[in-house]
């Protein structure tokens, strides 16, 4: 598997990685996940950092339906 790090990918490759990972709609509980990964696509933050920040912010919260 090819590295997903910013230094090893282009902007278009990172956009494709995000599209493939999110599947078709890219929306979860009203959050546009594609927007969440813009910093990765544009080379500002690594995927691991974005995912960690999201987990820290939302860990333990459960939405009732």
Buried (B, 14 or more C-beta within 10 A) or exposed (E): EEEBEBEEBEEEEBBEBBBEEBEEEBEEEEEEBBEBBBBBBEEEBBBEEBBEEBEEEEEEEEEEE
